Amino acid sequence: MVQYFKNINRQTLEIDQPDAANWINVTPPFQPDEIDKLSSQLNIHRDFLTDTLDIEERARYESDDDVKLIILKTPVENKSLNESDAYYITIPISIIITDKNQIVTVNSFENVAIRRFLNSFAKRHPERPNMMVLKIFEKVVLDFMQVLKEINQRRNNFEQKLYDSNRNEELLYLMRIQKSLVYVITALRSNELLLMKMERTNFLNCDEDEREFLSDLIVEFSQALEMANTYTNILNSTLDAFASIINNNMNMVMKRLTSITILISIPTLIASVYGMNVKHLPYADSPYSFYVPIAISILISVMVSLYFNKKKWF
């Protein structure tokens, strides 16, 4: 699906033809030959429009004649039905500046950042395409911040449930959060490097105000990356702590079971000795021969129990 938007008197209007459009948004599903037609109409290399269809595409920029391509990673909620997959993954979006200073965005999935940009498109200045691109960057970093807050909230909830229940289910949820943070950190790091390289090479030919805004965006991406690393360290520490707690609880259970086994084996051993079919057992001819091994078993068991209790094995 291809949408054409034009900013007229600070109002966003959707039009039918690409020639007069300030911003063109391309999202699946694609009609047959739609990409080829758009490539011909806008004089854009076809690969620029199809690169982001591969969700593993890395963040980068390149130019072809007067057409500039920027690929940026953005977070999206994972719609996979697999319960072991991450809650959030990252996908690439293409931002293309044509030779007519039109902005073309290509998404492989529905993207929150692009939706936010559309909502604020009426406030943009189409005569400044560089600033429009930088505003898309701003929406992307805001999405990362929002996703990180949601991830941290989920981590707190599952961690509290794990404290209360000690079930494996919450541990699996925390592992899904850990996978999400891996995607987010990788994307933030590549986006940060991309923006730093763009600032160093002045890829967009920015003026002073735009360069200052780009520097601020780099700082915001760095802050988001630091936040993601902090949440990852907290999560790793939590998982390590719970692993230690689980091992300690298992050791305590095994210690108690071993102590109970020893206590049970004492009467069994004494009863086995007195149950042997041999002559001259102590008190074998006494009328109290049944009560003697019982008393000995109880006495030794009590003494062993007191010893174990003193050692805090129970």
Number of C-alpha atoms within 10 A of each C-alpha: 11 19 16 19 23 20 19 12 9 14 14 19 13 14 14 11 12 18 12 14 20 22 26 22 18 21 16 13 10 11 9 8 9 13 18 13 12 18 16 12 12 16 14 23 16 14 10 21 23 14 19 25 18 12 16 12 15 18 24 19 18 12 13 12 9 12 19 20 21 22 24 27 30 25 26 20 15 14 11 11 7 8 10 12 18 22 21 23 21 23 25 27 27 26 25 26 23 19 15 14 18 21 22 24 23 25 23 19 16 12 20 17 23 20 12 15 20 17 11 14 23 18 14 18 16 21 11 13 20 19 21 18 19 18 20 19 25 20 18 24 26 18 19 25 20 14 21 22 15 12 22 20 12 15 23 14 13 19 21 13 15 17 11 9 11 15 11 10 13 19 18 15 20 25 20 20 23 22 18 24 25 19 17 25 20 14 24 27 17 16 26 21 17 20 24 17 14 19 18 10 10 13 15 18 12 17 12 9 10 16 20 13 17 22 15 13 20 22 14 17 25 18 15 23 24 15 17 25 16 12 20 20 13 14 21 15 12 15 17 12 12 17 13 12 13 13 12 12 12 12 12 14 14 13 15 16 14 14 18 15 11 15 20 13 14 17 20 12 12 14 16 11 13 17 10 9 7 9 7 7 13 10 13 14 9 10 9 10 14 13 11 16 18 13 12 15 21 15 13 14 18 13 13 16 18 12 12 16 12 10 9 10 17 15
